[in-house]
């Protein structure tokens, strides 16, 4: 099943670019999605100055519409003649320069997309949210599911909570689906992910409070699988789904896996050291992060450190049951593909 037109926001960002690749080339790991729809037309909203040639190299027939998600007129241009279209709303910001950017992009941008989709008569909007509206798990053994109450983690979580509220409200006018992927990883990753590989190689990987806090992670092609399934599922409209690898991983397991792959499969020397950090340091970073955000400022390293002693883990059972979600790429194979991509692209690890 394919829509006459597919609209994508958030390309050429990481997930958006990967989705365009999957829409054009299929998803070989999932037999039912291995072949792309040859009739699908793809149109992307591309921010001024963004490298649109990345998308045209992947999909020569893709249509690029220049515009800013914060500008309602730009978004309306994306929806020209879009009756019956599927909309993959992936545009969002995680690490802003200023706190107000979170609300301008994640909330106001979503409002513009939903209004334009309703006016154009689009068929379905699949909106990508985050784990952050749920916050952090109350216990190390706890898993979030779709019934978990919202407890947003700082302003990013609150912006995504408000985004989700807008999508739910729009379900009276549109078919809407919300997906909550977790920590992304995989080919096409941004520089901050490659730096993570570098600190592991150099023996500077921070292990906070023993390293046993667990994190659900979202291998990028597993996430794209969920997006495609949300497009075609009759059960999906009006629903929210957690999307991640099938199990959560401790930071110790994540670092051990990357270290082993670098050394044994990619013949890259590693330092075999860890930067041991007391859990109180992460707690202190959380205090500093809240103080900075209270005055509208954001510092990425402090924010990331503030989360590293916390478990953020979910169950994907509902997505498996209702969408047929089958996240086949687990940590070792996902990290293998990520590392291979970095080396093939000449990205220095």
RALINGI-V694044 format. One record per residue. RES is the residue in one letter. D_LAST is the distance of its C-alpha to the last C-alpha in whole Angstrom. Layout:
res->RES d_last->D_LAST
res->RES d_last->D_LAST
This chain:
res->X d_last->40
res->X d_last->39
res->X d_last->40
res->X d_last->41
res->X d_last->39
res->X d_last->35
res->X d_last->34
res->X d_last->31
res->X d_last->30
res->X d_last->26
res->X d_last->25
res->X d_last->23
res->X d_last->21
res->X d_last->18
res->X d_last->21
res->X d_last->24
res->X d_last->22
res->X d_last->21
res->X d_last->25
res->X d_last->26
res->X d_last->24
res->X d_last->26
res->X d_last->29
res->X d_last->29
res->X d_last->28
res->X d_last->29
res->X d_last->27
res->X d_last->27
res->X d_last->27
res->X d_last->30
res->X d_last->33
res->X d_last->35
res->X d_last->32
res->X d_last->31
res->X d_last->33
res->X d_last->33
res->X d_last->36
res->X d_last->37
res->X d_last->39
res->X d_last->37
res->X d_last->37
res->X d_last->34
res->X d_last->34
res->X d_last->31
res->X d_last->31
res->X d_last->29
res->X d_last->29
res->X d_last->30
res->X d_last->27
res->X d_last->25
res->X d_last->23
res->X d_last->26
res->X d_last->25
res->X d_last->22
res->X d_last->25
res->X d_last->27
res->X d_last->25
res->X d_last->25
res->X d_last->28
res->X d_last->31
res->X d_last->34
res->X d_last->32
res->X d_last->34
res->X d_last->32
res->X d_last->34
res->X d_last->33
res->X d_last->34
res->X d_last->33
res->X d_last->33
res->X d_last->35
res->X d_last->38
res->X d_last->40
res->X d_last->41
res->X d_last->38
res->X d_last->38
res->X d_last->41
res->X d_last->40
res->X d_last->38
res->X d_last->40
res->X d_last->43
res->X d_last->45
res->X d_last->42
res->X d_last->45
res->X d_last->44
res->X d_last->40
res->X d_last->38
res->X d_last->35
res->X d_last->32
res->X d_last->31
res->X d_last->28
res->X d_last->28
res->X d_last->27
res->X d_last->25
res->X d_last->23
res->X d_last->22
res->X d_last->25
res->X d_last->26
res->X d_last->29
res->X d_last->31
res->X d_last->33
res->X d_last->30
res->X d_last->30
res->X d_last->34
res->X d_last->34
res->X d_last->31
res->X d_last->31
res->X d_last->35
res->X d_last->37
res->X d_last->35
res->X d_last->35
res->X d_last->39
res->X d_last->39
res->X d_last->37
res->X d_last->40
res->X d_last->43
res->X d_last->42
res->X d_last->42
res->X d_last->45
res->X d_last->47
res->X d_last->45
res->X d_last->46
res->X d_last->43
res->X d_last->43
res->X d_last->40
res->X d_last->37
res->X d_last->34
res->X d_last->32
res->X d_last->29
res->X d_last->29
res->X d_last->27
res->X d_last->28
res->X d_last->29
res->X d_last->32
res->X d_last->33
res->X d_last->31
res->X d_last->30
res->X d_last->32
res->X d_last->35
res->X d_last->34
res->X d_last->32
res->X d_last->33
res->X d_last->34
res->X d_last->33
res->X d_last->33
res->X d_last->35
res->X d_last->37
res->X d_last->40
res->X d_last->38
res->X d_last->39
res->X d_last->37
res->X d_last->36
res->X d_last->33
res->X d_last->31
res->X d_last->31
res->X d_last->31
res->X d_last->29
res->X d_last->30
res->X d_last->34
res->X d_last->33
res->X d_last->32
res->X d_last->35
res->X d_last->37
res->X d_last->35
res->X d_last->36
res->X d_last->40
res->X d_last->40
res->X d_last->39
res->X d_last->41
res->X d_last->44
res->X d_last->44
res->X d_last->44
res->X d_last->48
res->X d_last->47
res->X d_last->44
res->X d_last->43
res->X d_last->40
res->X d_last->37
res->X d_last->34
res->X d_last->31
res->X d_last->29
res->X d_last->26
res->X d_last->23
res->X d_last->20
res->X d_last->18
res->X d_last->15
res->X d_last->14
res->X d_last->14
res->X d_last->14
res->X d_last->13
res->X d_last->13
res->X d_last->10
res->X d_last->11
res->X d_last->10
res->X d_last->6
res->X d_last->7
res->X d_last->9
res->X d_last->6
res->X d_last->5
res->X d_last->9
res->X d_last->9
res->X d_last->8
res->X d_last->10
res->X d_last->13
res->X d_last->13
res->X d_last->13
res->X d_last->17
res->X d_last->19
res->X d_last->22
res->X d_last->26
res->X d_last->25
res->X d_last->22
res->X d_last->25
res->X d_last->25
res->X d_last->25
res->X d_last->23
res->X d_last->24
res->X d_last->21
res->X d_last->21
res->X d_last->19
res->X d_last->20
res->X d_last->22
res->X d_last->24
res->X d_last->25
res->X d_last->26
res->X d_last->28
res->X d_last->30
res->X d_last->30
res->X d_last->32
res->X d_last->34
res->X d_last->35
res->X d_last->36
res->X d_last->38
res->X d_last->40
res->X d_last->43
res->X d_last->43
res->X d_last->40
res->X d_last->42
res->X d_last->42
res->X d_last->40
res->X d_last->36
res->X d_last->34
res->X d_last->31
res->X d_last->28
res->X d_last->25
res->X d_last->24
res->X d_last->27
res->X d_last->27
res->X d_last->25
res->X d_last->22
res->X d_last->22
res->X d_last->19
res->X d_last->20
res->X d_last->19
res->X d_last->16
res->X d_last->14
res->X d_last->16
res->X d_last->15
res->X d_last->11
res->X d_last->12
res->X d_last->14
res->X d_last->13
res->X d_last->10
res->X d_last->12
res->X d_last->15
res->X d_last->14
res->X d_last->11
res->X d_last->12
res->X d_last->9
res->X d_last->11
res->X d_last->11
res->X d_last->13
res->X d_last->15
res->X d_last->16
res->X d_last->17
res->X d_last->18
res->X d_last->21
res->X d_last->23
res->X d_last->27
res->X d_last->27
res->X d_last->30
res->X d_last->27
res->X d_last->26
res->X d_last->29
res->X d_last->30
res->X d_last->27
res->X d_last->29
res->X d_last->32
res->X d_last->30
res->X d_last->28
res->X d_last->32
res->X d_last->33
res->X d_last->31
res->X d_last->31
res->X d_last->35
res->X d_last->35
res->X d_last->33
res->X d_last->30
res->X d_last->26
res->X d_last->23
res->X d_last->20
res->X d_last->19
res->X d_last->23
res->X d_last->23
res->X d_last->20
res->X d_last->21
res->X d_last->25
res->X d_last->24
res->X d_last->22
res->X d_last->25
res->X d_last->27
res->X d_last->27
res->X d_last->27
res->X d_last->28
res->X d_last->30
res->X d_last->32
res->X d_last->32
res->X d_last->35
res->X d_last->37
res->X d_last->34
res->X d_last->35
res->X d_last->38
res->X d_last->39
res->X d_last->37
res->X d_last->36
res->X d_last->32
res->X d_last->30
res->X d_last->27
res->X d_last->26
res->X d_last->22
res->X d_last->21
res->X d_last->18
res->X d_last->18
res->X d_last->18
res->X d_last->16
res->X d_last->13
res->X d_last->13
res->X d_last->14
res->X d_last->11
res->X d_last->9
res->X d_last->11
res->X d_last->11
res->X d_last->7
res->X d_last->8
res->X d_last->11
res->X d_last->11
res->X d_last->9
res->X d_last->6
res->X d_last->4
res->X d_last->0
